[in-house]
Each structure stands twice: as C-alpha cells, then as structure tokens.
C-alpha cells in the first residue's frame, strides 16, 4: 500500500511532456544492471571520447580547483608561522587563525568563481546527460550528434541546476570556513558557527541530490522552472535511499577533487579527466531511467501490424462454406496428398570435397539418382496409407460440392496476322 501511494505521489508531482528523440524506446532486456554493464563494456571507447568532450567544457572548473590547491600549498609553505623569532622583525603579535584566514580568503575567491564557470560546464552536462539518456533507453545506440542535440534542447535545465548547486556550495563552504576561524580564535559564538557549518553541509548535500534530479528530469521531460524543481524534490524524497546510494557511487571522486589535496586530489582529477564524467552520467542515467520506467513512463508496447482495409478480424469465426472455399482456393498440398520419404530414412547425399575431380562429380550424380529412386519407392509403398487416402478423398468431395471439377483449359489467344 505504501509503495502504491509513493508511486501516485511521484506521478502526480510530475507534470510535463516527455522529450522525443529520433530513436524508438526499447524494452530493457533483463534489468538495468545488465544493461549498464553491457553499455560500459560495449561502448567504453566512445564513452571515453564523450568524457574528453565534457572535460573541454569543464576546463574552467578544473583550472579553478587546481589553482586553489596550488595557492593553499604555496601559502602553507610561505606563511609567517615562525617569522620574527629571536629577531623581532617583522612584528607578528599573533598568528592564531592565520591558516584559517587563508582558507577563508582562498575559498571566497575560488568558490565564487565556480558559479560563472558552472555555466560553461552546464553545456557538457546537458549534452552528456541527453546522450546517456538515449543510450539507456535504446539499449546502446550511440551518436555524437545527440550530444549537440542535447545541448540545444536541455541546456537551460542543466544551467539552472548548476548555478543553484554552485551557489549553495559557495555558501556552505564559506560558513564552514567562518566556523573554523571562530573556533581557532576561541570566540564565544564558535558553537553557533559549528552548528551552522553542519547545517550548511547538510543543506548542500540535499540540494546536490535535488540538482542531480533536475538534470535528469530536464533531459527527459519538458518542464518549467518551478515544476522542474518541485518534481526533483518529490523524486528525491520518494526514492531517497536509492538516490543517496547511486549519487554516492557517481560523484564520490568529485569530493576527492574538491576537498582534498596531494595524492587523493591527483587520483580524483585523473579519473574524472579520463572517464569520470561519463561514468557518473551513466550511473545516474541508468538509475533515473529505472525510476521513470517505474513511476512515470508507461510500459513499452510492441508495434502491431497494420490491418488491411476490408480485412476481417482474425477472431471472427468462418462459416463451413467459407472454410471449404478457403481450402479449395489454397489448392491441394503436395506434401499432404502424397507420401514424402523422411530425411532420416534416406541415404546421405555425397558431398563434394574442396578439391574435387571428375570421379567425385560422377559419385554425386549416382548419389542423387539413388536417393530419387528411394523416394519413389517410398511413395509407392505408402500410397495406400490411411492419412493420404483420407486427405485426397475429403478434398475431392469438397471440390465436387463446390462445383470445382476439372477446369476448362484456357482459350488459346488469337493468332497474330504476321505469325503462323
């Protein structure tokens, strides 16, 4: 009962027309996991090429992340943590909170730059998500033309999701940096700042899930801004455990690139430059299409052959006279009106070798002649079988009842004047 209510809730919350593609939606062969692995293995090379194309549009975001990491490393090495010792110049009365101020300054600059950089990254997100949607709904059809078609059709939803998430990410990171600074300075309001830091990261995580659903919905349905956001929230709440699981699988290396340094930063950046974006979109696209098939999209129906005009329905019963006429119109079957020797009882026909001689041709001719004689002997021996006699008798009686006796030979065409 709860599952039915959840389905109705999600279905009611989504209002919009599904985006059409140039391909026909195909039924899933077994399940989404099998389809995911089949696409991953069968289209791996093209997914890597698509990833490089997405990386081009993510170049500003990647550059900002790398520049931020280098700036932090440089400031940690050049900071005045021991300046003025035993000498007294330059004078630094205290260096408490100096590192936290550096992080606050760097994150204020670099995380704010991520907001406009995400507008260009949305080009890669929209094109890649639309292409993956075609992949998982057609069981593997891949064309780079769909990437640019997706940019044309779904850029605005991806842009809205990217701007919304990067703005909330900037606010959450700024709140966390202020909390760290207040703790280092032993401020009385440090407790409130820690609480705001926790709330900020929770809100950022929740909006990350919502924005991922906004990207998936925008690539599949035509929705306004408010309906897109409302439907994304509904799907996030309705499929929360599954959403958290698949989002964690897809975007785990992103957090390695954003919030770490050194070895883990290199691992996360290398993975995403080679295959990470395509992997994330494929995981998320497979999951979201499963959700759409379960809650929103009707089951795929096979095409029915078009009925000819004037044709009777197959279920309509035929009269006895119509059945007899149908039998006569089809003619007497050669296989039912006379005995046919089974293949098992006949000898095998001699097969020509790859390099044959005249002797081999003679043996083939004799084998065919022998097989024909056996078939004729079998026909004569079984000509009086009950099945054969009964079939011919019934056919002749029905033919006479319908006046289908011997047909008159067709009239000969008149001779032409110039021919004899």
N, C-alpha and C positions, 0 to 999 in steps of 0.2 A: 504493500500500500504506500509506503514511504517513497519507494522508487517511482511509482506511478505519479505521485504528487510532485516529486522533484522534476520529472520529465515534463509535466504540464506547466510547472512554474518556469522552467527554462524556455519551453516552446512559446509560452505567452509573452515572455520578456523580449523575444527577438521578433522584430518586425522589419522586414526588408526583402527585396528581391535578390535571388541568387545570381551571382555574376556568371554569365555564359562564357564558355570557352569554345575554341574551334574543334574540340575533341569531344567524343561521347563518353560520358561517365561509365566506367566499367565496374562490375561487381568484384569485391575482394575475393581472391581465390580461396584462401583459408582464413587468415586473420591478419591483422595489421602488423604483427611482429614478423611473420613470414615475408610479407610484402616489404617491410623495412629492410630486412637483410638481403632480399633479392635485389632491391634498388641499390643498396650500398655496395654489393658485390658487382652487379651488372653495369652500374653507371658510375663507378668510382672515379674513373679518369675525367669524365665530364663534370662531376661534382667538384673535383679539384680545380678545373678550369673556371667553373662558376665561382668558386671561392676566391680565386685571384681577381675576378671581375668585381666582386663585392669589396675586396681589400682596397681596390683603387678608390672607391667612394668612402671607405673608412680611413683613408690615409691621414686626413687632418686629426681624427680622433686618436689614431695610433701615434702620430707625431706628438700630440699633447701629452699622452701618457708617458712616452719615453722622455720627453723634455722635463716633465715633472719629476720622474725618478732620478734623472741626472742632476737636476737642481738640488734635490734633497741630499743626494750623496755628496755633492760639492759643498753644500753649506755645513754638513756634518763634519767634513774634513777641515774646513777653513774657519769654523766658528771660534769665537774668542773664549773658549772654555778655560784656558789657562793663561790668558793674557794678563800682564801686569804683575805676575808673581815675582817677588823679590826685587822688582824694579820699581813698580808703581806707575808705569806709563805704558799704554793708555789706561785711564782710570775706568774700571767697571765695578761699581759698588756691588752689584749682584748680577749673577747670570741665571738666577732662578726663573724658570719659564721661558728661557731663551729659545730652546728647541721647539717648545710648543708654539711660540710666536712664529717661528719659521714655517712650521707646518700650516699654521693658520693663514699666513700670507700666501704661501705657495698654493694651497688648496683654494683660497679665494680667487686667485688668478686663473689657475688651470681648470678647475671645475666649472668656473663661469664660462671659460672658452669652449667647454664641451657642449654648451647649449646651442650656439650657432653651428658648431661642427656637426652636430647631430642632424641638421637639415640636409647636409650633403650625404651623410650616412643613410638617411631615410631612402635615398634613391636605390642603394644596394639592397636595403631591407625589403622594399616593396617589390623590386624585380625578382629577387631571390625567393621570397615567400610565394609569389604568384607562380613561379616556375616549379617550385616544390609542390604546390597545390595541384598543378597539372600532373606532376609525376605520380602522386599518391592516389589521384582519382582516376587515372587512366592506366594504372599498373605499369608504368615505366616509360611512357612517351616523353622524350626529351628534345627540346628545340630551343636554341638560344634566342630565337625570335620571341618566345614567350617571356623572356626576361624584360625586354624593352616594352612589350605589350603590358606587362605587369606594372612597369614604371608609369606608363601612360594612364592606366586605369586605377591604380591603388596607391599612388604616391601620397595623396592628402591624408588618408587614414594613418599611414606609416609616419608621416611627418608629425601629425598631432600626437601620436603615441611617443615618438622620440623626444619631442620638445617637452612633453609632460613629464616623462621619466627623468630626463637630464636636469630639469629644474628642481624636481623633488630630491634627486641625488645631490645636487649642489647644496640645497638647504639642509639635508640630513648630515652631509659631511661638515658643513660649516658649524652646525650645532654640536657635533662630536668634537671638533677642534676647540671650540669655546669651552666645552666641558673639561677637556684635558688641561687647558690653560688655567681654569679656575681651580682645578684640583692641585696643580703644581704650585699655584700661588697661595694655597690654603685659604681660599675665600670662603666666607660663611655660606654663600649661596651655591657652593660646589655640589651639594646634594641635589638641589633642584636642577642644576645643569646636567648631572648624570642621568636623572630621570628623563629630562628632555632628549638626551642623547639616545637612550634606549627607545623612547617613543619614536624618535625620528628615524632610526634604523628599521623599526617595525613597520612604520608607515611606508618607508621606501621599499621594503620587501613586498608589502601588499600591493603597492602601485606597480611594482615590476611585473607581478602576475597579471594585473589588470591590463597593463600596456601590451604584454605579450598576446593576450586575448584580443585586444584591439587590432593588432597587426593581422592575426589570423582571421578575424571577422571581416576586416577591411579587404582582404584578398579573396573572400568568398561571397560576401553579400554587399549590396548597395544600401548603406545606412547613413543617416545624418549624424552630426557630431554627438548630439545628446543620446540618440538611440544606440550609437556605437559604444559610448561609454557605459550606458546602462546595461546593455547586453553583455559587455565584457565583465562587469561586476557580477551580474547574475550567473554567468558561466563559471567565474572564479569561485563564487560561493557554492554553487551546485556541484562542482567537481573539485572541491578544494584538495582532498588528499592526492588525487591523481595529478592535479595541476602542479602541486608542490613537488611531487616526485619527478615528473618529466621536465619541469623547469630547472630543477637542480641538476639533472643529467646534462641538459643542453647548455647551461650558462655557467657551470662551475669554473671553467678556465677563465671566464671574464673577470671574476673576482680575484683570481690569481694575478691577472694583469693590472687590475686597478688598485688593489690594496696590499700588494707585496712588493718585494724588491729582490735583486740578486738572482739566484738560481731559479726560484719559482716564477719570477717575472719573465725570465728568458723562456722557460718551458711553456708558459701560457701564451706568450706572444708568438712563439714558433708554431705551436699547434693551431692557433687561430689564423695565422698567415697561410698555412698550407691547406688546412681542411676544416678548421674550427667553425667558421660561419656556416658552411654547407651542412656540417654535422648538426649544429644547433637548429637550423631551419628544418632539416629532415626529421629530427626527433620531434620537434614541436608540431610540424605539419602533419606527421603521421598520427600524433595524439589528438590534435584538434579535429582532423577529419573523422577519426573514430567517434569523437563526441558529436559532431554534426550528423553523422550517419545514425547515431543512437537517438538523439533528441530532436533533430530538425529535418534532415534530408529524408525523403521517402525512399523506400527500397527500390533498387534498380530493377526495372522490368525489361524483359527481352522483347524485341520488336516482333509484332505479329505480322504474318504475310498479308498483304492487302488482298481483299476478296474482289473477284471479278464481278463486273456488273451483270446482273441476271443470274448469277450462280446461286444455287440453293444451299442453305446451311448444311453442314456435314451431319448435324444431329437429326435432320428431318428424315423420317423413315421413308423408304422407297416401296412402292407397290410391287406386287408379284409380277405384274406385266412389265413394269419398268425394269425390274431386275433381270427378267428374261431378255428384254431388248438390250440391256447393257451387256449381257453375256454374249449375245449374237454380234453386237457391234464390235466387241473386243476380239472376236474370232476365236477359233479353236486353238488351244495351246498345243504346240508341238511336243512339249515336254510332258504334258498330261495325257495326250491322246495316243502315245506310243511309248514302248519301253525304252529306257535310256540306261545303258550299262553304267554302273557306279565306277568311279575312278579307282577305287580300291581293288576291284576285280580285274582290271586290265593290266597289261604289262606296261612297264615304264618305257617311254619313248627314248630312243637312243639320242644322246646329246652330242653335238659336235665338239671336239676339243678345240683349244685355242689355235693350234696349227693343225689343220685337217688336210686330208688327201682325198683323192677320188674314191678310194675304198671306204672312207668314212661317209661320204655322200651316198654311196650305194647302201650302206648299212642303215642310214636314216630313212631312205626310201623303203627298204624292206620292213623296217620297224613300223612305219606309218601304215603300210599295206596290211601288215599282220594285225595291228590294232584295229583297223577298219573292219577286217574280217571278223574279229572277235565281237565287235559292237553289233555287226549284222547278225551273227549267230545268236547273240543275247536277245536281240529284238525278236527274232523268230521263235526262240524258246519261250519267251514271256508274253507273246502277243495275246494269249488267251487268259491273262491274269484278270481276276475279278475287278480290280480297280480300273484297269484300262477299258475293259468291256463296258462297265457301268458308266464311265465318263462319256464314251462315244455314244452310247445308247441315249443317255439323257440329253446330250447335245443335239442329236438328230431329231428326237421327239420335240424339243423346244423349237428347233429350226422349222419343222413342219407345221407346228401350231401357229407360228407367226407368219406362215407363208413364205418362209425363207428357203424355198427349194433351190434347185440349181438355177443359177443366174444365167440369163441370156448373154451370149457373148456380145461385146460392144460392136456397134456398127462400124464397118470399115469407112474411113474417110474417103470422100470422092477423089478420084484421080485428077491430078492436075493436067491441064491441056498439053503441056510441054513434056509430060512424063508418061511412060507406058507401064 
